[in-house]
């Protein structure tokens, strides 16, 4: 675990956003993942590639725990499932039992009061399990899983559009990407909850980036809770169109920072490189080599001529696996692809994201990962109407064993959380 003293004198480090990579072959650079061969030879991805067991957990439906399933987010914390959603002014954070799906309680509530959150982002402390929420304009408020209010943390730069904290034993690592700031900023820093910023890693701007200016914008679009841009839409993405007809994307709540064992890893949205945060530096950890399908810096944001180019849009990582998505034709109508990289032998397989992972463990619906679990697995969500439709089309399938929890689901029931365990 990183200690505060290791970040007190962090220096400026160039962010290698334009790095390339390769898969296992002679002469390759360490850590490189060669995308093009797997992209051009796509194959079927299976749930058994992700883990050894799959569980279906129907979330209990009560008057106090009704989830609007198509906008909910799921996370795991120990033996609990945390579900959040926001639809206009309707916001909730619910706690469920991770085995039975039984509703336990609601955590916090939205509003304008000092203990109310503005948005239920649900950042979870890895040791205490405490849950942090956004409080506009510049605070995170926190609750424990018993529902007790534990106070607030003042964020020195407010809560910009691309804000993501990684809660640590000593405080937070915080990444900020501010799409609404007249001068575009990206910051990575360490924060002590009571003493403020304790160490900076200043991220060098990309070449030819002279900063953002409001007068250059033509329009904004928000992609959220749709399949248009894959998991980038799941967490929310802002598309900005400029007056010169170029485009760019900003990710909201993108999981830019995460743990793998005792390491901190960092990936900036749409970057080719995953970094390890270590000893005052960002060290390249994995580099996606897009080969001839990579967009150069000069080509970025242009709709014409980039139809066949690939962009890495999302990354999830466990101790054994690296799951990512990339988009072809990002700036027009994108097609999203899944990639699964097995670390132990460097094998990479890819398919179209719409096909998901074939459930070869129970023979049920394809699995679509939404997030990773804190136990090295992956989580997804199934709507009840999807389940009912599939069962009607496959009357030969018996709902027993792992599928037994799917029996007798009411039409208006809460969604079912799917957990693939290593």
Secondary structure, DSSP 8 states (H G I E B T S, - for coil): ---GGGTTT---B---TT-----S-TT--TTEEE-HHHHHT----BGGGT-SEEEEEE----TT----GGGEEEEEETTEEEEEEEETTEEEEEEEETTT--EEEE---BSSSTT-BSEEEEEE-TTT--EEEEETTTEEEEE-TTS-EEEEEE-TT---SEEEEEE-SSSEEEEEEESSSSS-EEEEEEEETTTEEEEEEEB---TT-----GGGEEEEEEE-SSSTTTHHHHH-EEEEEETTS-EEEEESS---EEEETTEEEEE-TT-SEEEEEETTEEEEEEEEE-GGGB--TTTTT-STT-TT-EEEEEEEE-SSEEEEEEEESTTSS-EEEEEEEETTTTEEEEEEGGG-BB-TTTS-S-B---EE-TTS-EEEEE-HHHHHHHHHH-TT----GGGGGGTT--TT---EEEEEE-
